[in-house]
Amino acid sequence: MTQHHAEPETAPPRPASSSGFAPLAQPVFAVLWAATVLGNTGTFMRDVASSWLVTDLSASPAAVSLIQAAGTLPIFLLAIPAGVLSDILDRRKFLIGIQLLLASVSIALMILSHTGMLNIGLLVGLTFIGGIGAALMGPTWQAIVPELVPKKDIKSAVALNSLGINIARSIGPAAGGLLLAAFGAAPTYGVDVVSYVFVISALIWWPRAKDADDALSERFLGAFRAGLRYTKASKPLHIVLMRAAIFFVFASAVWAMLPLVARNLLGGDAGFYGILLGAVGAGAILGAIVMPKLRDRFDSDTLLLGSAVLTAIVMAALSVAPPQWVAILLLLVLGGAWITSLTTFNGAAQAILPNWVRGRALAVYLTVFNGAMTVGSLGWGAIAQEIGVPMALLVSAAGLLVAAVLMHRIKLPGGDADLVPSNHWPEPLTAAPVAHDRGPVLVLIEYRVALENRRPFIDALVRLSEERRRDGAYGWGMTEDSADPEKIVEWFMVESWAEHLRQHRRVSKADADLQAETTRYHIGPEGPVVRHFLTIEHRRHPAEPDAG
């Protein structure tokens, strides 16, 4: 299925609350959920085999960390295009194609390991291809949830998906390690191949309705640009991305070096390594269960600080080569701390994103997340090559503590704004139908503002400009009439008429409140005057002389 770092997760529902499991009453969701638990279990078994096998092929810390980087780098590179594809393709067929790609990777690994032809280069290359599948899978799998359950159960469905991932994390690594120790890598990869049969069968069975035709449906390049524009203009999202990147660059050290810790520092075999990863999954489940109570007592920033402190303590403790039973307990703690950080960052991102751009913006978050994991894995592998694994763990632990304290001063956004579309913009007036691809479009809004209100009006207009850019404008400004300083014109550019019509759909109720704050300074019996100007294409006649 997907790799365990491919998708940020949200906390599972409270076990005592039956409503948290309501999505399982939907047959399609229940079947796909069960299939993904099996699929993810197989993937964790595959990952254990690959991570351990590389230590047989090379004792170099850089080579071991390269496997981690090979799995996360494609997600860093492809998450945003994958988010766009998930919006414009048939998601069921797209998911089936991805599963076939991932199954092919595991089949190749099984054959190569059985024949003894597997080497570092092939292992890294196939892991990279598996990372491509994970990159395509993440945004698409998140996007189908609203199709499987009623709107009221979406949060519970997302939480159950996270619970399923952690169930697989608690079973897959331990089972994979034991299978690897008993029978070798080829049978372990073979079990992963079988798991794809269940996932593909469930997707084929899913009776998904055909996507409805929409004249304003986005195309790949336009949707890609719109997602990037939103990300560039959203300051709350910038805070989430910055804090997540810094956290995961330091925290990635424990994942990059865990195989070497298990083998060289703790003297364990493949089975013990699987048990360590299983302990991480079990700790994540326990952490997710107590998460609601923690959120009742602590805010998001405090939870992140606590998560960083616990992760740093675990890394420092592992560096001194504790007894194996102590290491298992430490990995339980790491699992709880890891799920706390993942759910907190992902929850903050989810809370500030409107539905129209959620997949693409979450793909940007995935890009930052996996970029940080990739850079961190390569960096800490290189550092461990020079100063040793124990010292590298200590340095990363110290860096994580310092960064956590500094970042605690920059608070995560609360996400309290109402992002439901307001649909309060009237349809633009046109003398004749306008082709959707015509553009760019210049929009002018003319205000009349009393001189004594000029300063607060301009401040409000600047805040409004962020909304204009998030929803599709690529240029914005304001001008005043040189002969009448009370007349102020706001202008912004949109790349096409269709994109401007999409802007109308994207304006949220929170944005409407911001616009109301701006327009209350306007004086006059009518509201501000809005005009739309379309670009005129002018081609000079061959006989026409040059202007110069």
C-alpha positions in Angstrom: 0.0 0.0 0.0 1.7 3.3 1.0 4.9 3.9 2.9 4.6 4.7 6.5 6.1 8.3 6.1 4.0 9.0 3.0 1.0 10.5 4.6 0.5 12.7 7.6 -2.1 11.3 9.9 -4.9 12.4 12.1 -5.7 10.9 15.5 -8.1 7.9 15.7 -11.4 8.4 17.4 -12.1 7.8 21.0 -12.5 4.0 21.4 -15.4 4.5 23.8 -17.4 6.5 21.4 -19.4 4.4 19.0 -19.9 7.3 16.7 -16.2 7.3 15.9 -16.7 3.9 14.2 -19.9 5.0 12.3 -18.1 5.1 8.9 -17.6 1.3 9.1 -21.4 1.0 8.7 -20.8 2.1 5.1 -20.0 -1.1 3.2 -17.7 0.5 0.6 -15.7 2.3 3.3 -15.5 -0.8 5.5 -14.2 -2.9 2.6 -11.7 -0.4 1.4 -10.6 0.3 5.0 -10.0 -3.4 5.7 -8.1 -3.8 2.4 -5.8 -0.8 3.2 -5.0 -2.2 6.6 -3.9 -5.5 4.9 -2.1 -3.5 2.2 -0.2 -1.3 4.7 0.7 -4.3 6.7 2.3 -5.8 3.6 4.1 -2.5 2.9 5.6 -2.3 6.4 6.8 -5.9 6.0 8.5 -4.9 2.7 10.1 -1.9 4.3 11.5 -4.0 7.1 13.0 -6.4 4.6 14.5 -3.6 2.6 15.9 -1.7 5.6 17.5 -4.8 7.0 18.7 -6.1 3.7 20.7 -3.0 3.1 22.7 -3.6 6.3 23.7 -7.0 4.8 24.7 -5.4 1.6 26.6 -2.5 3.2 27.7 -1.4 6.7 27.9 2.2 5.6 25.5 4.6 7.5 25.3 6.7 4.3 24.0 3.6 2.4 21.5 2.8 5.1 20.1 6.3 5.2 20.0 6.3 1.4 17.1 3.8 1.5 15.1 6.1 3.7 15.9 9.0 1.3 15.0 7.0 -1.7 11.5 6.3 -0.3 10.8 9.9 0.6 12.5 11.9 -2.2 9.8 11.0 -4.8 7.1 12.2 -2.4 9.0 15.5 -2.1 9.2 15.8 -5.8 5.8 14.6 -6.9 3.3 15.2 -4.1 2.0 18.5 -5.7 1.5 17.0 -9.2 -0.1 14.0 -7.5 -2.5 16.3 -5.7 -3.5 17.9 -9.0 -3.9 14.5 -10.7 -6.2 13.3 -7.9 -8.5 16.2 -8.7 -8.7 15.7 -12.5 -8.5 11.9 -13.1 -10.9 9.1 -12.3 -9.7 8.3 -8.8 -10.7 4.6 -8.7 -8.8 3.9 -11.9 -5.9 6.0 -10.8 -5.6 4.1 -7.5 -5.8 0.7 -9.3 -2.9 1.8 -11.6 -0.8 2.9 -8.6 -1.4 -0.4 -6.8 -0.3 -2.3 -9.9 2.9 -0.2 -10.0 3.6 -0.9 -6.3 2.9 -4.6 -6.8 5.4 -4.7 -9.6 8.1 -3.2 -7.3 7.5 -5.9 -4.7 7.5 -8.7 -7.4 10.9 -7.4 -8.7 12.3 -7.3 -5.2 11.1 -10.8 -4.5 12.6 -12.2 -7.7 15.9 -10.4 -7.3 16.4 -11.4 -3.7 15.5 -15.0 -4.4 18.1 -15.2 -7.2 20.7 -13.4 -5.2 20.9 -10.6 -7.8 19.8 -7.8 -5.5 22.4 -5.1 -4.9 22.5 -1.6 -3.3 21.8 0.1 -6.6 18.8 -2.1 -7.5 17.4 -1.8 -4.0 17.7 2.0 -3.9 16.2 2.2 -7.4 13.2 0.0 -6.7 12.7 1.8 -3.4 12.6 5.0 -5.3 9.9 3.6 -7.7 7.9 2.6 -4.7 8.3 6.1 -3.4 6.8 7.4 -6.6 3.7 5.1 -6.0 3.5 6.4 -2.5 3.7 10.0 -3.7 0.8 9.4 -6.1 -1.2 7.5 -3.5 -1.2 9.9 -0.6 -3.3 12.9 -1.9 -5.6 10.6 -3.9 -6.4 8.3 -1.0 -7.2 11.3 1.2 -9.4 12.8 -1.5 -11.7 9.8 -1.8 -12.9 9.9 1.8 -15.8 12.3 1.2 -17.0 10.0 -1.5 -17.3 7.0 0.8 -19.1 8.4 3.9 -21.7 11.0 4.7 -20.4 14.5 5.4 -21.0 14.2 9.1 -18.7 11.1 9.3 -15.8 12.5 7.3 -13.7 13.4 10.4 -14.3 9.9 11.9 -13.4 8.3 8.5 -10.1 10.2 8.3 -9.4 9.2 12.0 -10.2 5.5 11.2 -7.7 5.6 8.3 -5.1 6.8 10.7 -6.0 4.1 13.1 -5.7 1.5 10.3 -2.2 2.8 9.4 -1.1 2.4 13.0 -2.6 -1.1 13.3 -0.5 -2.0 10.3 2.5 -0.3 11.8 2.1 -2.3 15.0 1.7 -5.6 13.1 3.6 -5.3 9.9 7.2 -4.6 11.1 7.1 -7.3 13.8 5.6 -9.9 11.4 8.0 -8.8 8.7 11.0 -9.0 10.9 10.1 -12.5 12.2 9.3 -13.7 8.6 12.6 -12.2 7.4 14.6 -14.0 10.2 12.9 -17.3 9.6 12.6 -17.5 5.8 14.5 -14.7 4.2 13.7 -11.6 2.2 12.0 -13.2 -0.9 9.1 -14.7 1.1 8.7 -11.4 3.0 8.4 -9.5 -0.3 6.0 -12.3 -1.5 3.6 -11.6 1.3 3.5 -7.9 0.3 2.7 -9.0 -3.3 -0.3 -11.0 -2.0 -1.6 -7.9 0.0 -1.9 -6.0 -3.2 -4.4 -8.6 -4.5 -6.8 -7.7 -1.7 -6.4 -3.9 -2.3 -6.8 -4.1 -6.1 -9.8 -6.4 -5.7 -11.5 -4.0 -3.3 -10.9 -1.1 -5.7 -12.3 -3.0 -8.6 -15.4 -3.9 -6.6 -16.0 -0.3 -5.5 -19.0 0.9 -7.6 -17.8 4.5 -7.9 -20.1 6.9 -9.8 -18.7 8.6 -12.9 -17.4 12.1 -12.3 -20.0 14.8 -13.3 -19.1 17.1 -16.1 -18.4 20.7 -15.1 -17.7 23.5 -17.6 -15.3 25.0 -15.0 -13.4 21.8 -14.2 -9.7 22.7 -13.8 -7.0 21.4 -16.1 -3.6 20.1 -14.8 -1.5 23.2 -15.4 -4.2 25.7 -14.3 -4.9 23.6 -11.1 -1.2 23.3 -10.5 -0.7 27.1 -10.7 -3.8 27.8 -8.5 -2.5 25.5 -5.8 0.9 27.2 -5.8 -0.7 30.6 -5.8 -2.8 29.7 -2.7 0.3 28.3 -0.9 2.3 31.4 -1.7 -0.4 33.7 -0.4 -1.4 31.9 2.7 0.6 33.1 5.7 -1.0 30.7 8.2 0.0 27.8 6.0 3.6 29.2 5.8 3.8 28.9 9.6 2.7 25.3 9.6 5.1 24.4 6.8 8.1 26.2 8.4 7.5 24.6 11.8 7.0 21.1 10.3 10.1 21.4 8.2 12.3 22.3 11.1 10.9 19.6 13.3 11.2 16.8 10.8 14.7 17.7 9.7 16.0 17.0 13.2 13.6 14.1 14.0 14.4 12.2 10.8 17.7 11.2 12.4 16.1 8.4 14.4 14.4 6.9 11.4 17.5 7.1 9.2 19.8 5.4 11.7 17.3 3.0 13.4 18.5 -0.1 11.4 22.1 0.6 12.5 21.0 1.2 16.1 19.2 -2.1 16.2 22.0 -4.1 14.6 25.2 -2.4 15.8 24.4 -0.6 19.0 21.8 -3.0 20.4 23.1 -6.3 18.9 19.7 -7.3 17.5 18.7 -9.3 14.5 16.0 -8.7 11.8 13.3 -10.0 14.2 14.3 -7.5 16.9 14.3 -4.7 14.3 10.8 -5.6 13.4 9.8 -5.6 17.1 11.3 -2.1 17.5 9.2 -0.8 14.6 6.1 -2.7 15.9 6.7 -0.9 19.2 6.6 2.4 17.4 3.2 1.5 15.9 1.9 0.3 19.3 3.1 3.5 20.9 1.3 5.5 18.1 -2.0 3.7 18.8 -1.7 4.4 22.5 -0.8 8.0 21.9 -3.7 8.4 19.6 -6.1 7.0 22.2 -5.0 9.5 24.8 -4.7 12.4 22.4 -8.3 13.7 22.9 -7.6 14.0 26.7 -4.3 15.7 26.0 -5.9 18.2 23.6 -8.5 19.1 26.3 -5.6 20.1 28.6 -2.9 21.5 26.3 -2.9 23.6 23.1 -1.2 22.6 19.9 2.0 24.4 20.6 2.5 22.8 24.0 1.8 19.3 22.5 4.4 19.9 19.8 6.9 21.1 22.4 6.3 17.9 24.5 6.6 15.7 21.4 10.0 17.3 20.5 11.3 16.8 24.1 10.2 13.2 24.2 11.7 12.5 20.7 15.0 14.1 21.8 15.1 12.0 25.0 14.6 8.8 23.0 17.3 9.6 20.6 19.8 10.5 23.4 18.9 7.3 25.3 19.4 5.1 22.2 22.8 6.6 21.6 24.1 5.0 24.9 23.1 1.5 23.7 20.6 0.6 26.4 19.4 -3.0 27.0 17.1 -4.3 24.3 14.0 -4.3 26.6 14.7 -0.6 27.4 15.0 0.2 23.7 11.6 -1.4 23.1 10.1 0.9 25.8 11.8 3.9 24.3 10.4 3.1 20.8 6.9 2.9 22.4 7.5 6.5 23.7 8.8 7.5 20.3 5.6 6.2 18.6 3.4 8.3 20.9 5.5 11.4 20.4 5.6 10.8 16.6 1.8 10.5 16.3 1.4 13.6 18.4 3.5 15.7 16.1 2.0 14.3 12.9 -1.6 14.8 14.0 -0.9 18.3 15.4 0.8 19.6 12.2 -1.8 17.9 9.9 -4.7 19.1 12.1 -3.4 22.7 11.9 -3.1 22.4 8.1 -6.5 20.9 7.7 -8.1 23.6 9.8 -6.9 26.5 7.7 -7.6 25.0 4.2 -10.8 25.5 2.2 -12.2 22.4 0.4 -11.4 23.6 -3.1 -7.7 23.6 -2.6 -7.4 21.1 0.3 -5.8 18.3 -1.8 -3.2 20.5 -3.4 -2.3 22.4 -0.2 -2.0 19.1 1.7 0.2 17.9 -1.1 2.5 20.9 -0.5 2.5 19.9 3.2 3.5 16.3 2.1 6.2 17.9 -0.1 7.7 19.8 2.8 7.3 16.8 5.2 9.0 14.4 2.9 11.6 17.0 1.8 12.6 17.5 5.4 12.7 13.7 5.9 14.9 13.3 2.8 17.3 16.1 3.6 17.5 15.0 7.2 18.1 11.4 6.3 20.9 12.2 3.9 22.4 14.8 6.2 22.4 12.7 9.4 23.7 9.7 7.4 26.6 11.7 6.2 27.2 13.1 9.7 27.1 9.6 11.2 29.6 8.5 8.7 32.1 11.1 10.1 31.3 11.1 13.8 29.5 7.8 14.4 25.9 6.9 15.0 25.8 7.6 18.8 27.2 11.1 18.4 25.0 11.9 15.5 22.0 10.9 17.6 23.1 13.2 20.4 23.7 16.1 18.0 20.3 15.7 16.4 18.6 15.4 19.8 20.2 18.6 21.0 19.3 20.4 17.7 15.7 19.3 18.1 15.4 20.6 21.6 16.8 24.0 20.7 14.6 24.3 17.6 11.5 23.3 19.6 12.1 26.0 22.2 12.7 28.6 19.6 9.7 27.6 17.4 7.4 27.5 20.4 7.4 31.3 20.2 5.8 31.2 16.7 2.3 30.0 17.4 0.4 27.7 15.1 -2.8 29.2 13.5 -6.0 28.4 15.3 -8.0 27.6 12.3 -11.2 29.1 13.6 -12.3 30.9 10.4 -15.5 29.7 8.6 -14.2 28.4 5.2 -17.5 27.3 3.8 -18.1 29.1 0.4 -20.3 32.2 0.9 -21.5 32.4 -2.8 -22.2 36.1 -2.2 -20.5 37.4 -5.3 -23.0 38.2 -8.1 -22.4 36.9 -11.5 -20.3 39.3 -13.5 -22.2 41.3 -16.2 -21.2 40.7 -19.8 -22.5 42.1 -23.1 -22.0 38.7 -24.7 -20.9 35.2 -23.6 -17.1 35.1 -22.8 -14.9 32.2 -23.7 -13.6 30.5 -20.6 -10.0 30.5 -21.8 -10.0 34.2 -22.6 -7.7 36.3 -20.4 -6.0 37.7 -18.6 -8.9 39.5 -16.8 -8.5 42.8 -15.0 -11.0 43.4 -12.2 -11.5 47.0 -10.9 -13.4 47.8 -7.7 -14.0 51.5 -7.2 -14.5 52.7 -3.6 -15.3 56.2 -2.3 -13.8 56.6 1.2 -13.8 59.7 3.5 -10.3 61.1 4.1 -10.6 60.4 7.9 -11.2 56.7 7.2 -8.5 56.4 4.7 -5.9 54.7 7.0 -8.1 52.0 8.4 -9.6 51.4 4.9 -6.2 50.8 3.4 -5.3 48.4 6.2 -8.4 46.4 5.6 -7.8 46.4 1.9 -4.3 45.0 2.4 -5.7 42.2 4.5 -8.3 41.6 1.8 -5.5 41.4 -0.8 -4.3 38.1 0.8 -7.7 36.6 0.1 -7.7 37.8 -3.5 -4.3 36.1 -4.1 -5.3 32.9 -2.3 -8.4 32.5 -4.4 -6.7 33.1 -7.8 -5.3 36.6 -8.4 -1.7 36.7 -9.6 -1.4 40.5 -9.3 -3.0 43.0 -6.9 -2.7 46.7 -6.2 -4.6 49.9 -5.3 -4.6 53.4 -6.8 -6.1 56.8 -6.1 -7.6 59.4 -8.4 -5.2 62.3 -8.6 -8.1 64.7 -8.9 -10.3 63.1 -6.2 -8.3 61.5 -3.3 -11.5 60.0 -1.9 -11.8 57.8 -4.9 -9.7 54.6 -4.5 -9.6 51.8 -7.0 -8.5 48.2 -6.1 -7.4 46.1 -9.0 -6.3 42.5 -9.4 -5.4 40.2 -12.3 -6.7 36.7 -13.0 -5.3 34.5 -15.7 -8.6 33.6 -17.4 -12.3 34.2 -17.4 -12.9 30.6 -16.2 -10.4 31.2 -13.3 -12.3 34.4 -12.3 -15.6 32.4 -12.3 -13.9 29.9 -10.0 -12.9 32.8 -7.8 -16.6 33.4 -7.3 -17.0 29.8 -6.0 -14.0 30.0 -3.7 -14.8 33.0 -1.6 -15.5 31.7 1.9 -17.7 33.2 4.6 -14.6 34.3 6.5 -13.5 36.1 3.3 -17.0 37.7 3.0 -16.7 39.1 6.5 -13.3 40.6 5.5 -14.9 42.1 2.5 -17.7 43.5 4.6 -15.1 45.1 6.9 -13.6 46.8 3.8 -16.8 48.0 2.2 -18.2 49.5 5.3 -15.8 52.4 4.7 -17.4 53.0 1.3 -19.7 56.0 1.2 -22.6 56.4 -1.2 -26.1 55.0 -1.8 -24.7 52.0 -3.8 -21.9 49.6 -3.1 -18.5 49.8 -4.7 -18.5 49.7 -8.5 -17.0 46.5 -10.0 -15.8 46.4 -13.6 -14.2 43.5 -15.5 -11.8 44.1 -18.4 -10.8 41.5 -20.9 -7.5 41.5 -22.8 -7.9 42.4 -26.5 -5.6 40.5 -28.8 -4.0 42.8 -31.4 -2.1 41.5 -34.3 -0.3 44.1 -36.4 -1.3 44.0 -40.1 1.8 43.2 -42.3 1.5 46.5 -44.1 1.2 48.5 -40.9 4.4 50.5 -40.1 6.2 50.0 -36.9 5.5 52.5 -34.1 9.1 53.5 -34.1 
